[in-house]
Amino acid sequence: MIKVSLNLLLLLFLVGCNATNTLEPSASKVRIYNNIENKTTCTYLGEVIGSEGVLYNYLFISNYDLTMGARNDLRNKAHALGGNIIEIENYRLGYQTSTVYVGNVYHCKGMN
């Protein structure tokens, strides 16, 4: 009986898993681009990696939520660096258990 209860508890825990990276309100204005044509008004701030999904919960998160979680993580990290623009180095790294984006963060005057 205890084994059944523990299995049921574990199942309920796993089913309840959602994307963990929510977009911080202060990071909502950070924009993501594939290519920034003119960087003359931009200051490079660093590289960020945004990811969502881990081995134990990826089966219970939709592709949409995995993607949005990774992009939210990217925006939050860029905002923490003081950036307002992210230039994606890759479009999406799709692993079997997670989604990952890599980008360069800039603070660009007059861009949002």
Secondary structure, 3 states (H helix, E strand, C coil): CHHHHHHHHHHHHHHCCCCCCCCCHHHCCCEEECCCCCCCCEEEEEEEEEEECCCCCHHHCCHHHHHHHHHHHHHHHHHHCCCCEEEECCCCEECCCCEEEEEEEEEECCCC
